[in-house]
């Protein structure tokens, strides 16, 4: 199953384990820069030491219209730039973010990410498209 990262309050910090919260972009910019935007009801909440997985019932997918979204999304704990507040079971939300692949869908080359030697760079906005 594909997981998605829910965006709300924080953007990633360049070289810290904790998040440095940035000013939220205007809603129209956040909408246009997201890989997906959906109106969804949270049907289940599963917490772990690393974050929260939310089960969703999608009411309407706004962006892109033809995307089949996963029924689960993951957000890390707030210290790692996850949501500042938990989403409540049974409530409706406007959710947007970026899609990520299951491990078995990742190329062998990318699975060797541990051997990559990358210079630290300032992180781009999680809302940005590249």
C-alpha positions in Angstrom: 0.0 0.0 0.0 1.2 3.5 -0.8 1.6 5.8 2.2 1.3 9.5 2.0 2.7 12.2 4.2 0.1 14.6 5.5 1.1 18.2 5.5 0.0 20.9 7.9 2.1 23.0 10.2 5.9 22.3 9.7 8.4 22.2 6.9 11.6 20.1 7.2 14.7 21.7 8.8 18.0 21.4 7.0 20.2 19.8 9.6 18.3 19.2 12.8 16.3 16.3 14.2 13.7 18.6 15.4 11.5 20.7 13.0 11.8 24.4 12.6 8.3 25.5 11.8 8.0 27.9 8.9 5.2 30.2 8.1 2.4 28.3 6.3 2.0 29.3 2.6 -1.4 30.6 1.5 -3.9 27.9 1.0 -4.0 28.3 -2.8 -0.2 27.8 -3.0 -0.2 24.8 -0.7 -3.0 23.3 -2.8 -1.2 23.8 -6.1 2.1 22.5 -4.8 0.8 19.4 -3.2 0.9 16.0 -5.0 -2.6 15.4 -3.8 -5.5 17.1 -2.0 -8.5 15.3 -0.7 -11.5 15.8 1.5 -11.5 12.7 3.8 -12.9 11.3 7.0 -10.5 9.7 9.5 -11.9 6.2 10.2 -9.0 4.9 12.4 -5.9 6.2 14.2 -2.9 4.0 14.9 -0.1 5.6 16.9 3.5 4.4 17.2 6.7 5.8 18.6 7.6 7.1 15.1 4.3 8.7 14.1 0.6 8.2 13.4 -1.1 6.2 10.6 -4.5 7.4 9.7 -7.1 5.2 7.9 -9.2 7.4 5.6 -12.4 7.4 3.7 -12.0 9.8 0.7 -15.1 11.9 0.2 -13.7 13.8 -2.8 -10.3 14.0 -4.4 -9.6 17.6 -5.5 -6.1 17.3 -6.9 -5.4 15.6 -9.2 -8.9 14.4 -10.1 -7.8 11.1 -11.7 -5.6 9.9 -8.8 -6.6 6.8 -6.8 -5.4 7.7 -3.3 -4.3 5.3 -0.6 -6.7 4.6 2.2 -3.9 5.2 4.8 -1.6 8.2 5.4 1.4 8.5 7.7 2.7 11.5 9.5 5.8 11.4 11.8 5.7 12.7 15.3 5.8 16.5 15.6 9.5 16.5 16.6 10.2 15.1 13.1 8.0 17.6 11.3 4.7 15.7 11.5 1.4 17.2 12.4 1.4 19.5 15.4 -2.0 18.1 16.5 -3.6 14.7 16.0 -6.5 14.2 13.6 -9.6 12.9 15.3 -11.4 9.7 14.4 -14.7 10.4 12.8 -13.9 14.0 11.7 -13.5 15.3 8.2 -10.3 17.1 7.0 -8.8 18.7 3.9 -5.6 16.6 3.5 -2.7 17.1 1.1 0.8 16.0 0.7 3.3 13.9 -1.2 3.0 10.2 -2.2 5.7 7.7 -1.5 6.2 4.2 -2.9 6.2 0.8 -1.1 9.7 -0.6 -0.7 9.1 -3.4 -3.2 8.2 -0.7 -5.8 11.5 1.2 -5.3 14.3 0.5 -7.8 17.3 -1.6 -6.6 19.5 1.5 -7.2 17.4 3.6 -4.9 17.3 0.8 -2.3 21.1 1.4 -1.9 20.3 4.8 -0.4 22.5 4.0 2.7 25.6 4.1 0.5 24.8 7.6 -0.9 27.1 10.3 0.3 25.1 13.5 0.1 26.2 16.9 1.1 23.7 18.6 3.5 21.5 21.1 1.6 18.7 23.3 2.8 15.5 21.4 2.4 13.0 22.6 -0.2 9.4 23.1 0.9 7.5 19.8 1.2 4.9 21.5 -0.9 7.4 22.1 -3.8 7.3 20.2 -7.1 10.5 19.1 -8.7 
